[in-house]
Amino acid sequence: MQKHLERQAGVQNAVVSLRDGKVDITPKEDGLIDPAQLLKATYDSGVTVSEMDITATGHVVRLATGVLSFQIEPNRSFEVTPNELSKQLESLVGTSSQVTIRGQVYTKASGKPKGTPTASKIQILEIQGKS
Amino acid sequence: MIWKRIAAPLLLMGLFAGGAQAQIRHVEMRVEGMT
């Protein structure tokens, strides 16, 4: 699985911890890493992902639907699931400020139909800094 | 050297831009069924 993950676009290296059931992935600087592709690659290795967290720097914008979106270049964005921490990002909407956050982009829901997992929303777990 | 006068500011600009560049910095997965 480690080799398979390291062959994915934008992946610098992957560290698999069998004991902890944890996989740490360091992206390359090229910005090509795709969380949805990593989920698929992991499933293709015969392993079930129960949770995926990312740490990322990006901008906060408000979509036409009124919800917040966390945008990471190039052309990658996650709809922000409202919580107490997401309220702190409201002030950054429409500014050029960037914020570094840690957030959950995938969790295995019990009873969810089987199929290719997706990562299109982010639940903010920690705001690490604003600039 | 002219090239040094040009390259040095560009390098510094690149370092500053890189520090704040919007990108994914780390990915962590919890997995099941790994042997």
Backbone of each chain as nested JSON, in Angstrom:
{
  "chains": [
    {"id": "A", "residues": [
      {"number": 1, "name": "MET", "atoms": {"N": [0.828, -1.197, 0.0], "CA": [0.0, 0.0, 0.0], "C": [0.871, 1.259, 0.0]}},
      {"number": 2, "name": "GLN", "atoms": {"N": [1.973, 1.207, 0.764], "CA": [2.859, 2.365, 0.832], "C": [3.385, 2.732, -0.556]}},
      {"number": 3, "name": "LYS", "atoms": {"N": [3.85, 1.732, -1.283], "CA": [4.389, 1.977, -2.629], "C": [3.292, 2.497, -3.551]}},
      {"number": 4, "name": "HIS", "atoms": {"N": [2.101, 1.935, -3.414], "CA": [0.975, 2.349, -4.256], "C": [0.64, 3.81, -3.994]}},
      {"number": 5, "name": "LEU", "atoms": {"N": [0.631, 4.208, -2.728], "CA": [0.328, 5.606, -2.384], "C": [1.419, 6.542, -2.888]}},
      {"number": 6, "name": "GLU", "atoms": {"N": [2.664, 6.099, -2.784], "CA": [3.773, 6.967, -3.201], "C": [3.839, 7.135, -4.713]}},
      {"number": 7, "name": "ARG", "atoms": {"N": [3.094, 6.29, -5.433], "CA": [3.042, 6.452, -6.892], "C": [1.959, 7.453, -7.302]}},
      {"number": 8, "name": "GLN", "atoms": {"N": [1.122, 7.883, -6.36], "CA": [0.047, 8.817, -6.692], "C": [0.612, 10.223, -6.917]}},
      {"number": 9, "name": "ALA", "atoms": {"N": [-0.075, 10.979, -7.747], "CA": [0.373, 12.339, -8.073], "C": [0.47, 13.196, -6.822]}},
      {"number": 10, "name": "GLY", "atoms": {"N": [1.546, 13.939, -6.725], "CA": [1.69, 14.908, -5.642], "C": [2.135, 14.341, -4.311]}},
      {"number": 11, "name": "VAL", "atoms": {"N": [2.445, 13.042, -4.267], "CA": [2.839, 12.424, -2.99], "C": [4.367, 12.366, -2.884]}},
      {"number": 12, "name": "GLN", "atoms": {"N": [4.883, 12.98, -1.831], "CA": [6.324, 12.935, -1.575], "C": [6.694, 11.598, -0.942]}},
      {"number": 13, "name": "ASN", "atoms": {"N": [6.01, 11.281, 0.173], "CA": [6.217, 9.972, 0.785], "C": [5.034, 9.593, 1.674]}},
      {"number": 14, "name": "ALA", "atoms": {"N": [4.91, 8.307, 1.91], "CA": [3.83, 7.786, 2.746], "C": [4.446, 6.908, 3.826]}},
      {"number": 15, "name": "VAL", "atoms": {"N": [3.969, 7.091, 5.049], "CA": [4.457, 6.277, 6.169], "C": [3.273, 5.516, 6.738]}},
      {"number": 16, "name": "VAL", "atoms": {"N": [3.356, 4.19, 6.677], "CA": [2.264, 3.345, 7.138], "C": [2.622, 2.753, 8.491]}},
      {"number": 17, "name": "SER", "atoms": {"N": [1.754, 2.954, 9.468], "CA": [1.96, 2.377, 10.792], "C": [0.927, 1.277, 11.011]}},
      {"number": 18, "name": "LEU", "atoms": {"N": [1.403, 0.038, 10.919], "CA": [0.491, -1.11, 11.061], "C": [-0.122, -1.154, 12.458]}},
      {"number": 19, "name": "ARG", "atoms": {"N": [0.698, -0.86, 13.465], "CA": [0.241, -0.968, 14.852], "C": [-0.864, 0.047, 15.159]}},
      {"number": 20, "name": "ASP", "atoms": {"N": [-0.677, 1.282, 14.669], "CA": [-1.656, 2.337, 14.964], "C": [-2.799, 2.388, 13.955]}},
      {"number": 21, "name": "GLY", "atoms": {"N": [-2.652, 1.644, 12.847], "CA": [-3.663, 1.735, 11.8], "C": [-3.718, 3.128, 11.207]}},
      {"number": 22, "name": "LYS", "atoms": {"N": [-2.552, 3.707, 11.02], "CA": [-2.461, 5.102, 10.594], "C": [-1.533, 5.244, 9.395]}},
      {"number": 23, "name": "VAL", "atoms": {"N": [-1.9, 6.138, 8.486], "CA": [-1.057, 6.422, 7.327], "C": [-0.812, 7.923, 7.268]}},
      {"number": 24, "name": "ASP", "atoms": {"N": [0.457, 8.313, 7.273], "CA": [0.834, 9.724, 7.162], "C": [1.401, 9.976, 5.776]}},
      {"number": 25, "name": "ILE", "atoms": {"N": [0.876, 10.988, 5.117], "CA": [1.321, 11.288, 3.76], "C": [1.85, 12.716, 3.703]}},
      {"number": 26, "name": "THR", "atoms": {"N": [3.051, 12.845, 3.181], "CA": [3.648, 14.17, 2.977], "C": [3.539, 14.521, 1.507]}},
      {"number": 27, "name": "PRO", "atoms": {"N": [2.865, 15.624, 1.2], "CA": [2.716, 16.013, -0.212], "C": [3.987, 16.641, -0.765]}},
      {"number": 28, "name": "LYS", "atoms": {"N": [4.117, 16.59, -2.083], "CA": [5.158, 17.359, -2.753], "C": [4.716, 18.816, -2.79]}},
      {"number": 29, "name": "GLU", "atoms": {"N": [5.634, 19.691, -3.188], "CA": [5.32, 21.124, -3.279], "C": [4.531, 21.453, -4.545]}},
      {"number": 30, "name": "ASP", "atoms": {"N": [4.315, 20.46, -5.411], "CA": [3.69, 20.759, -6.709], "C": [2.182, 20.993, -6.633]}},
      {"number": 31, "name": "GLY", "atoms": {"N": [1.576, 20.729, -5.466], "CA": [0.147, 20.992, -5.303], "C": [-0.763, 20.029, -6.044]}},
      {"number": 32, "name": "LEU", "atoms": {"N": [-0.223, 18.917, -6.522], "CA": [-1.022, 17.981, -7.316], "C": [-1.712, 16.919, -6.471]}},
      {"number": 33, "name": "ILE", "atoms": {"N": [-1.437, 16.902, -5.189], "CA": [-2.019, 15.851, -4.349], "C": [-3.542, 15.992, -4.317]}},
      {"number": 34, "name": "ASP", "atoms": {"N": [-4.221, 14.84, -4.395], "CA": [-5.678, 14.836, -4.457], "C": [-6.214, 13.864, -3.392]}},
      {"number": 35, "name": "PRO", "atoms": {"N": [-6.815, 14.385, -2.312], "CA": [-7.316, 13.502, -1.248], "C": [-8.266, 12.424, -1.761]}},
      {"number": 36, "name": "ALA", "atoms": {"N": [-9.13, 12.768, -2.711], "CA": [-10.075, 11.779, -3.242], "C": [-9.326, 10.649, -3.948]}},
      {"number": 37, "name": "GLN", "atoms": {"N": [-8.256, 11.0, -4.65], "CA": [-7.447, 9.991, -5.342], "C": [-6.727, 9.093, -4.335]}},
      {"number": 38, "name": "LEU", "atoms": {"N": [-6.299, 9.689, -3.215], "CA": [-5.629, 8.891, -2.173], "C": [-6.603, 7.913, -1.528]}},
      {"number": 39, "name": "LEU", "atoms": {"N": [-7.836, 8.366, -1.327], "CA": [-8.867, 7.475, -0.776], "C": [-9.079, 6.283, -1.712]}},
      {"number": 40, "name": "LYS", "atoms": {"N": [-9.191, 6.593, -2.989], "CA": [-9.424, 5.535, -3.975], "C": [-8.23, 4.572, -4.021]}},
      {"number": 41, "name": "ALA", "atoms": {"N": [-7.023, 5.139, -4.008], "CA": [-5.82, 4.303, -4.07], "C": [-5.734, 3.383, -2.856]}},
      {"number": 42, "name": "THR", "atoms": {"N": [-6.136, 3.899, -1.7], "CA": [-6.097, 3.09, -0.478], "C": [-7.121, 1.965, -0.554]}},
      {"number": 43, "name": "TYR", "atoms": {"N": [-8.325, 2.297, -1.018], "CA": [-9.356, 1.27, -1.173], "C": [-8.914, 0.214, -2.184]}},
      {"number": 44, "name": "ASP", "atoms": {"N": [-8.24, 0.668, -3.238], "CA": [-7.75, -0.266, -4.262], "C": [-6.716, -1.228, -3.687]}},
      {"number": 45, "name": "SER", "atoms": {"N": [-6.075, -0.814, -2.585], "CA": [-5.088, -1.676, -1.932], "C": [-5.761, -2.681, -1.002]}},
      {"number": 46, "name": "GLY", "atoms": {"N": [-7.086, -2.628, -0.922], "CA": [-7.826, -3.572, -0.085], "C": [-7.954, -3.135, 1.358]}},
      {"number": 47, "name": "VAL", "atoms": {"N": [-7.727, -1.869, 1.617], "CA": [-7.791, -1.34, 2.978], "C": [-8.934, -0.333, 3.067]}},
      {"number": 48, "name": "THR", "atoms": {"N": [-9.667, -0.373, 4.167], "CA": [-10.784, 0.549, 4.363], "C": [-10.325, 1.78, 5.127]}},
      {"number": 49, "name": "VAL", "atoms": {"N": [-10.641, 2.938, 4.597], "CA": [-10.308, 4.201, 5.281], "C": [-11.472, 4.566, 6.193]}},
      {"number": 50, "name": "SER", "atoms": {"N": [-11.181, 4.739, 7.483], "CA": [-12.245, 5.132, 8.402], "C": [-12.285, 6.65, 8.584]}},
      {"number": 51, "name": "GLU", "atoms": {"N": [-11.154, 7.308, 8.348], "CA": [-11.119, 8.755, 8.533], "C": [-9.925, 9.333, 7.777]}},
      {"number": 52, "name": "MET", "atoms": {"N": [-10.135, 10.511, 7.202], "CA": [-9.023, 11.22, 6.551], "C": [-9.009, 12.672, 7.003]}},
      {"number": 53, "name": "ASP", "atoms": {"N": [-7.862, 13.099, 7.52], "CA": [-7.677, 14.493, 7.936], "C": [-6.607, 15.126, 7.058]}},
      {"number": 54, "name": "ILE", "atoms": {"N": [-6.771, 16.417, 6.783], "CA": [-5.718, 17.129, 6.064], "C": [-5.329, 18.385, 6.835]}},
      {"number": 55, "name": "THR", "atoms": {"N": [-4.095, 18.79, 6.659], "CA": [-3.653, 20.11, 7.119], "C": [-3.343, 20.896, 5.859]}},
      {"number": 56, "name": "ALA", "atoms": {"N": [-3.965, 22.071, 5.73], "CA": [-3.821, 22.813, 4.478], "C": [-3.912, 24.308, 4.71]}},
      {"number": 57, "name": "THR", "atoms": {"N": [-3.311, 25.046, 3.777], "CA": [-3.399, 26.501, 3.772], "C": [-4.25, 26.917, 2.579]}},
      {"number": 58, "name": "GLY", "atoms": {"N": [-5.161, 27.849, 2.794], "CA": [-6.017, 28.28, 1.694], "C": [-6.831, 29.512, 2.037]}},
      {"number": 59, "name": "HIS", "atoms": {"N": [-7.747, 29.852, 1.131], "CA": [-8.623, 31.011, 1.304], "C": [-10.026, 30.551, 1.664]}},
      {"number": 60, "name": "VAL", "atoms": {"N": [-10.769, 31.46, 2.276], "CA": [-12.165, 31.17, 2.595], "C": [-13.056, 32.07, 1.739]}},
      {"number": 61, "name": "VAL", "atoms": {"N": [-13.987, 31.457, 1.042], "CA": [-14.937, 32.229, 0.237], "C": [-16.355, 31.753, 0.573]}},
      {"number": 62, "name": "ARG", "atoms": {"N": [-17.321, 32.593, 0.217], "CA": [-18.713, 32.185, 0.414], "C": [-19.314, 31.863, -0.948]}},
      {"number": 63, "name": "LEU", "atoms": {"N": [-19.879, 30.689, -1.052], "CA": [-20.487, 30.273, -2.316], "C": [-21.838, 30.955, -2.499]}},
      {"number": 64, "name": "ALA", "atoms": {"N": [-22.349, 30.888, -3.717], "CA": [-23.64, 31.5, -4.016], "C": [-24.752, 30.893, -3.159]}},
      {"number": 65, "name": "THR", "atoms": {"N": [-24.531, 29.664, -2.723], "CA": [-25.526, 28.99, -1.886], "C": [-25.483, 29.48, -0.432]}},
      {"number": 66, "name": "GLY", "atoms": {"N": [-24.476, 30.313, -0.115], "CA": [-24.374, 30.857, 1.235], "C": [-23.416, 30.108, 2.136]}},
      {"number": 67, "name": "VAL", "atoms": {"N": [-22.987, 28.93, 1.725], "CA": [-22.079, 28.157, 2.578], "C": [-20.633, 28.593, 2.335]}},
      {"number": 68, "name": "LEU", "atoms": {"N": [-19.792, 28.358, 3.345], "CA": [-18.374, 28.692, 3.219], "C": [-17.648, 27.592, 2.449]}},
      {"number": 69, "name": "SER", "atoms": {"N": [-16.622, 28.015, 1.72], "CA": [-15.805, 27.064, 0.984], "C": [-14.34, 27.362, 1.271]}},
      {"number": 70, "name": "PHE", "atoms": {"N": [-13.595, 26.298, 1.558], "CA": [-12.156, 26.425, 1.804], "C": [-11.449, 26.085, 0.503]}},
      {"number": 71, "name": "GLN", "atoms": {"N": [-10.763, 27.07, -0.072], "CA": [-10.171, 26.883, -1.391], "C": [-8.662, 26.753, -1.314]}},
      {"number": 72, "name": "ILE", "atoms": {"N": [-8.176, 25.685, -1.915], "CA": [-6.743, 25.413, -1.948], "C": [-6.328, 25.364, -3.406]}},
      {"number": 73, "name": "GLU", "atoms": {"N": [-5.313, 26.099, -3.735], "CA": [-4.854, 26.063, -5.125], "C": [-4.139, 24.753, -5.38]}},
      {"number": 74, "name": "PRO", "atoms": {"N": [-4.071, 24.279, -6.6], "CA": [-4.782, 24.803, -7.75], "C": [-6.133, 24.099, -7.915]}},
      {"number": 75, "name": "ASN", "atoms": {"N": [-7.159, 24.898, -7.942], "CA": [-8.515, 24.437, -8.271], "C": [-9.027, 23.319, -7.367]}},
      {"number": 76, "name": "ARG", "atoms": {"N": [-8.765, 23.441, -6.089], "CA": [-9.26, 22.422, -5.17], "C": [-9.993, 23.124, -4.041]}},
      {"number": 77, "name": "SER", "atoms": {"N": [-11.206, 22.697, -3.773], "CA": [-11.961, 23.36, -2.714], "C": [-12.821, 22.344, -1.965]}},
      {"number": 78, "name": "PHE", "atoms": {"N": [-13.129, 22.7, -0.723], "CA": [-13.944, 21.85, 0.137], "C": [-15.035, 22.714, 0.753]}},
      {"number": 79, "name": "GLU", "atoms": {"N": [-16.245, 22.209, 0.704], "CA": [-17.345, 22.905, 1.368], "C": [-17.156, 22.746, 2.877]}},
      {"number": 80, "name": "VAL", "atoms": {"N": [-17.223, 23.862, 3.608], "CA": [-16.96, 23.839, 5.048], "C": [-18.233, 23.427, 5.805]}},
      {"number": 81, "name": "THR", "atoms": {"N": [-18.122, 22.359, 6.584], "CA": [-19.236, 21.942, 7.432], "C": [-19.306, 22.897, 8.624]}},
      {"number": 82, "name": "PRO", "atoms": {"N": [-20.449, 23.549, 8.835], "CA": [-20.536, 24.536, 9.919], "C": [-20.285, 23.918, 11.296]}},
      {"number": 83, "name": "ASN", "atoms": {"N": [-19.436, 24.562, 12.086], "CA": [-19.252, 24.22, 13.502], "C": [-18.724, 25.471, 14.21]}},
      {"number": 84, "name": "GLU", "atoms": {"N": [-18.342, 25.338, 15.459], "CA": [-17.887, 26.503, 16.221], "C": [-16.638, 27.127, 15.594]}},
      {"number": 85, "name": "LEU", "atoms": {"N": [-15.73, 26.279, 15.101], "CA": [-14.489, 26.79, 14.512], "C": [-14.732, 27.481, 13.173]}},
      {"number": 86, "name": "SER", "atoms": {"N": [-15.691, 26.978, 12.42], "CA": [-15.94, 27.587, 11.109], "C": [-16.445, 29.021, 11.246]}},
      {"number": 87, "name": "LYS", "atoms": {"N": [-17.076, 29.325, 12.383], "CA": [-17.555, 30.699, 12.609], "C": [-16.389, 31.683, 12.638]}},
      {"number": 88, "name": "GLN", "atoms": {"N": [-15.219, 31.187, 13.097], "CA": [-14.04, 32.061, 13.168], "C": [-13.489, 32.402, 11.781]}},
      {"number": 89, "name": "LEU", "atoms": {"N": [-13.933, 31.662, 10.77], "CA": [-13.448, 31.917, 9.412], "C": [-14.309, 32.938, 8.676]}},
      {"number": 90, "name": "GLU", "atoms": {"N": [-15.472, 33.255, 9.257], "CA": [-16.407, 34.186, 8.597], "C": [-15.717, 35.515, 8.268]}},
      {"number": 91, "name": "SER", "atoms": {"N": [-14.841, 35.975, 9.187], "CA": [-14.207, 37.285, 9.003], "C": [-13.208, 37.285, 7.844]}},
      {"number": 92, "name": "LEU", "atoms": {"N": [-12.828, 36.109, 7.373], "CA": [-11.835, 36.032, 6.297], "C": [-12.466, 36.014, 4.912]}},
      {"number": 93, "name": "VAL", "atoms": {"N": [-13.792, 35.888, 4.875], "CA": [-14.5, 35.821, 3.59], "C": [-14.285, 37.129, 2.828]}},
      {"number": 94, "name": "GLY", "atoms": {"N": [-13.885, 36.99, 1.561], "CA": [-13.714, 38.171, 0.718], "C": [-12.409, 38.905, 0.93]}},
      {"number": 95, "name": "THR", "atoms": {"N": [-11.527, 38.384, 1.787], "CA": [-10.216, 39.01, 1.991], "C": [-9.15, 38.142, 1.319]}},
      {"number": 96, "name": "SER", "atoms": {"N": [-7.946, 38.69, 1.233], "CA": [-6.853, 37.918, 0.636], "C": [-6.124, 37.095, 1.694]}},
      {"number": 97, "name": "SER", "atoms": {"N": [-6.624, 37.149, 2.936], "CA": [-5.973, 36.416, 4.022], "C": [-6.039, 34.914, 3.791]}},
      {"number": 98, "name": "GLN", "atoms": {"N": [-4.975, 34.258, 4.198], "CA": [-4.938, 32.798, 4.112], "C": [-4.981, 32.228, 5.523]}},
      {"number": 99, "name": "VAL", "atoms": {"N": [-5.482, 31.039, 5.617], "CA": [-5.577, 30.389, 6.91], "C": [-5.083, 28.949, 6.773]}},
      {"number": 100, "name": "THR", "atoms": {"N": [-4.394, 28.503, 7.803], "CA": [-3.946, 27.108, 7.833], "C": [-4.81, 26.354, 8.827]}},
      {"number": 101, "name": "ILE", "atoms": {"N": [-5.441, 25.311, 8.355], "CA": [-6.358, 24.55, 9.206], "C": [-6.059, 23.053, 9.128]}},
      {"number": 102, "name": "ARG", "atoms": {"N": [-6.523, 22.352, 10.153], "CA": [-6.544, 20.889, 10.098], "C": [-8.01, 20.501, 10.104]}},
      {"number": 103, "name": "GLY", "atoms": {"N": [-8.381, 19.674, 9.183], "CA": [-9.794, 19.325, 9.101], "C": [-10.027, 17.918, 8.588]}},
      {"number": 104, "name": "GLN", "atoms": {"N": [-11.201, 17.416, 8.887], "CA": [-11.567, 16.061, 8.462], "C": [-12.315, 16.153, 7.133]}},
      {"number": 105, "name": "VAL", "atoms": {"N": [-11.798, 15.484, 6.108], "CA": [-12.432, 15.539, 4.791], "C": [-13.176, 14.251, 4.452]}},
      {"number": 106, "name": "TYR", "atoms": {"N": [-12.963, 13.223, 5.262], "CA": [-13.693, 11.97, 5.005], "C": [-13.833, 11.179, 6.292]}},
      {"number": 107, "name": "THR", "atoms": {"N": [-14.999, 10.646, 6.495], "CA": [-15.205, 9.697, 7.581], "C": [-16.152, 8.631, 7.087]}},
      {"number": 108, "name": "LYS", "atoms": {"N": [-15.865, 7.389, 7.47], "CA": [-16.693, 6.285, 6.997], "C": [-17.999, 6.281, 7.772]}},
      {"number": 109, "name": "ALA", "atoms": {"N": [-19.092, 6.55, 7.077], "CA": [-20.396, 6.543, 7.734], "C": [-20.936, 5.126, 7.76]}},
      {"number": 110, "name": "SER", "atoms": {"N": [-21.425, 4.713, 8.916], "CA": [-21.974, 3.363, 9.02], "C": [-23.25, 3.272, 8.202]}},
      {"number": 111, "name": "GLY", "atoms": {"N": [-23.378, 2.171, 7.483], "CA": [-24.578, 1.96, 6.687], "C": [-24.582, 2.699, 5.367]}},
      {"number": 112, "name": "LYS", "atoms": {"N": [-23.482, 3.37, 5.059], "CA": [-23.397, 4.096, 3.795], "C": [-23.221, 3.105, 2.647]}},
      {"number": 113, "name": "PRO", "atoms": {"N": [-23.879, 3.334, 1.532], "CA": [-23.73, 2.412, 0.408], "C": [-22.28, 2.312, -0.041]}},
      {"number": 114, "name": "LYS", "atoms": {"N": [-21.884, 1.119, -0.459], "CA": [-20.504, 0.938, -0.904], "C": [-20.295, 1.614, -2.248]}},
      {"number": 115, "name": "GLY", "atoms": {"N": [-19.095, 2.037, -2.483], "CA": [-18.77, 2.699, -3.738], "C": [-17.497, 3.487, -3.556]}},
      {"number": 116, "name": "THR", "atoms": {"N": [-17.121, 4.237, -4.566], "CA": [-15.903, 5.029, -4.469], "C": [-16.085, 6.152, -3.46]}},
      {"number": 117, "name": "PRO", "atoms": {"N": [-15.224, 6.22, -2.454], "CA": [-15.366, 7.282, -1.458], "C": [-15.007, 8.643, -2.047]}},
      {"number": 118, "name": "THR", "atoms": {"N": [-15.588, 9.679, -1.508], "CA": [-15.295, 11.023, -1.993], "C": [-14.884, 11.911, -0.817]}},
      {"number": 119, "name": "ALA", "atoms": {"N": [-14.205, 12.993, -1.142], "CA": [-13.794, 13.955, -0.117], "C": [-14.093, 15.341, -0.662]}},
      {"number": 120, "name": "SER", "atoms": {"N": [-15.288, 15.849, -0.406], "CA": [-15.672, 17.148, -0.965], "C": [-16.021, 18.16, 0.114]}},
      {"number": 121, "name": "LYS", "atoms": {"N": [-16.152, 17.693, 1.369], "CA": [-16.468, 18.602, 2.476], "C": [-15.372, 18.521, 3.525]}},
      {"number": 122, "name": "ILE", "atoms": {"N": [-15.245, 19.593, 4.278], "CA": [-14.239, 19.593, 5.34], "C": [-14.874, 20.061, 6.64]}},
      {"number": 123, "name": "GLN", "atoms": {"N": [-14.628, 19.299, 7.703], "CA": [-15.047, 19.704, 9.045], "C": [-13.8, 20.184, 9.768]}},
      {"number": 124, "name": "ILE", "atoms": {"N": [-13.791, 21.439, 10.13], "CA": [-12.587, 22.022, 10.713], "C": [-12.382, 21.518, 12.139]}},
      {"number": 125, "name": "LEU", "atoms": {"N": [-11.172, 20.993, 12.393], "CA": [-10.825, 20.463, 13.712], "C": [-9.923, 21.414, 14.477]}},
      {"number": 126, "name": "GLU", "atoms": {"N": [-9.164, 22.221, 13.724], "CA": [-8.2, 23.11, 14.369], "C": [-7.813, 24.228, 13.403]}},
      {"number": 127, "name": "ILE", "atoms": {"N": [-7.765, 25.455, 13.903], "CA": [-7.25, 26.571, 13.11], "C": [-5.843, 26.845, 13.606]}},
      {"number": 128, "name": "GLN", "atoms": {"N": [-4.862, 26.614, 12.725], "CA": [-3.466, 26.687, 13.16], "C": [-2.859, 28.063, 12.978]}},
      {"number": 129, "name": "GLY", "atoms": {"N": [-3.429, 28.871, 12.088], "CA": [-2.871, 30.212, 11.903], "C": [-3.52, 30.951, 10.761]}},
      {"number": 130, "name": "LYS", "atoms": {"N": [-3.469, 32.274, 10.856], "CA": [-3.991, 33.127, 9.791], "C": [-2.87, 34.043, 9.334]}},
      {"number": 131, "name": "SER", "atoms": {"N": [-2.889, 34.412, 8.045], "CA": [-1.861, 35.329, 7.55], "C": [-2.452, 36.263, 6.51]}}
    ]},
    {"id": "B", "residues": [
      {"number": 1, "name": "MET", "atoms": {"N": [28.414, 41.153, -9.949], "CA": [27.708, 40.253, -10.872], "C": [26.235, 40.675, -10.978]}},
      {"number": 2, "name": "ILE", "atoms": {"N": [25.815, 40.952, -12.181], "CA": [24.434, 41.405, -12.382], "C": [23.446, 40.298, -12.056]}},
      {"number": 3, "name": "TRP", "atoms": {"N": [23.788, 39.057, -12.456], "CA": [22.835, 37.972, -12.252], "C": [22.543, 37.746, -10.767]}},
      {"number": 4, "name": "LYS", "atoms": {"N": [23.543, 38.035, -9.909], "CA": [23.326, 37.867, -8.465], "C": [22.37, 38.934, -7.942]}},
      {"number": 5, "name": "ARG", "atoms": {"N": [22.49, 40.148, -8.496], "CA": [21.6, 41.23, -8.057], "C": [20.152, 40.939, -8.442]}},
      {"number": 6, "name": "ILE", "atoms": {"N": [19.988, 40.24, -9.541], "CA": [18.625, 39.894, -9.986], "C": [18.117, 38.661, -9.247]}},
      {"number": 7, "name": "ALA", "atoms": {"N": [18.996, 37.651, -9.122], "CA": [18.564, 36.363, -8.572], "C": [18.252, 36.431, -7.078]}},
      {"number": 8, "name": "ALA", "atoms": {"N": [19.041, 37.197, -6.324], "CA": [18.863, 37.204, -4.868], "C": [17.469, 37.691, -4.45]}},
      {"number": 9, "name": "PRO", "atoms": {"N": [16.982, 38.854, -4.981], "CA": [15.626, 39.278, -4.595], "C": [14.551, 38.298, -5.039]}},
      {"number": 10, "name": "LEU", "atoms": {"N": [14.752, 37.717, -6.233], "CA": [13.763, 36.753, -6.732], "C": [13.695, 35.526, -5.832]}},
      {"number": 11, "name": "LEU", "atoms": {"N": [14.867, 35.093, -5.354], "CA": [14.914, 33.932, -4.459], "C": [14.186, 34.232, -3.154]}},
      {"number": 12, "name": "LEU", "atoms": {"N": [14.427, 35.417, -2.613], "CA": [13.756, 35.81, -1.366], "C": [12.251, 35.889, -1.554]}},
      {"number": 13, "name": "MET", "atoms": {"N": [11.836, 36.469, -2.698], "CA": [10.402, 36.555, -2.983], "C": [9.785, 35.158, -3.059]}},
      {"number": 14, "name": "GLY", "atoms": {"N": [10.533, 34.257, -3.681], "CA": [10.051, 32.89, -3.812], "C": [9.892, 32.204, -2.469]}},
      {"number": 15, "name": "LEU", "atoms": {"N": [10.855, 32.461, -1.57], "CA": [10.786, 31.849, -0.237], "C": [9.585, 32.357, 0.536]}},
      {"number": 16, "name": "PHE", "atoms": {"N": [9.361, 33.685, 0.466], "CA": [8.216, 34.245, 1.181], "C": [6.904, 33.746, 0.591]}},
      {"number": 17, "name": "ALA", "atoms": {"N": [6.858, 33.718, -0.747], "CA": [5.626, 33.256, -1.397], "C": [5.379, 31.798, -1.053]}},
      {"number": 18, "name": "GLY", "atoms": {"N": [6.443, 30.996, -1.019], "CA": [6.299, 29.576, -0.723], "C": [5.793, 29.334, 0.678]}},
      {"number": 19, "name": "GLY", "atoms": {"N": [6.197, 30.208, 1.623], "CA": [5.781, 30.035, 3.005], "C": [4.294, 30.184, 3.197]}},
      {"number": 20, "name": "ALA", "atoms": {"N": [3.66, 31.003, 2.353], "CA": [2.238, 31.261, 2.524], "C": [1.413, 30.641, 1.404]}},
      {"number": 21, "name": "GLN", "atoms": {"N": [2.055, 29.8, 0.603], "CA": [1.362, 29.25, -0.562], "C": [0.203, 28.362, -0.136]}},
      {"number": 22, "name": "ALA", "atoms": {"N": [-0.913, 28.551, -0.839], "CA": [-2.088, 27.737, -0.542], "C": [-1.86, 26.322, -1.049]}},
      {"number": 23, "name": "GLN", "atoms": {"N": [-1.851, 25.392, -0.173], "CA": [-1.653, 23.998, -0.575], "C": [-1.918, 23.058, 0.597]}},
      {"number": 24, "name": "ILE", "atoms": {"N": [-2.076, 21.785, 0.255], "CA": [-2.218, 20.757, 1.282], "C": [-0.834, 20.44, 1.827]}},
      {"number": 25, "name": "ARG", "atoms": {"N": [-0.697, 20.479, 3.143], "CA": [0.621, 20.313, 3.76], "C": [0.815, 18.922, 4.378]}},
      {"number": 26, "name": "HIS", "atoms": {"N": [-0.279, 18.276, 4.713], "CA": [-0.157, 16.958, 5.336], "C": [-1.494, 16.222, 5.216]}},
      {"number": 27, "name": "VAL", "atoms": {"N": [-1.413, 14.921, 5.038], "CA": [-2.626, 14.107, 4.987], "C": [-2.449, 12.941, 5.948]}},
      {"number": 28, "name": "GLU", "atoms": {"N": [-3.484, 12.689, 6.744], "CA": [-3.429, 11.581, 7.689], "C": [-4.678, 10.73, 7.52]}},
      {"number": 29, "name": "MET", "atoms": {"N": [-4.495, 9.427, 7.431], "CA": [-5.631, 8.519, 7.289], "C": [-5.651, 7.507, 8.422]}},
      {"number": 30, "name": "ARG", "atoms": {"N": [-6.837, 7.231, 8.925], "CA": [-7.056, 6.102, 9.844], "C": [-7.624, 4.977, 8.997]}},
      {"number": 31, "name": "VAL", "atoms": {"N": [-7.032, 3.812, 9.092], "CA": [-7.448, 2.724, 8.215], "C": [-7.791, 1.461, 9.009]}},
      {"number": 32, "name": "GLU", "atoms": {"N": [-8.581, 0.613, 8.354], "CA": [-8.986, -0.672, 8.941], "C": [-8.618, -1.778, 7.965]}},
      {"number": 33, "name": "GLY", "atoms": {"N": [-8.381, -2.961, 8.489], "CA": [-8.154, -4.115, 7.641], "C": [-6.746, -4.21, 7.097]}},
      {"number": 34, "name": "MET", "atoms": {"N": [-5.819, -3.498, 7.733], "CA": [-4.434, -3.518, 7.265], "C": [-3.692, -4.627, 8.008]}},
      {"number": 35, "name": "THR", "atoms": {"N": [-2.996, -5.489, 7.27], "CA": [-2.251, -6.585, 7.906], "C": [-0.785, -6.495, 7.583]}}
    ]}
  ]
}
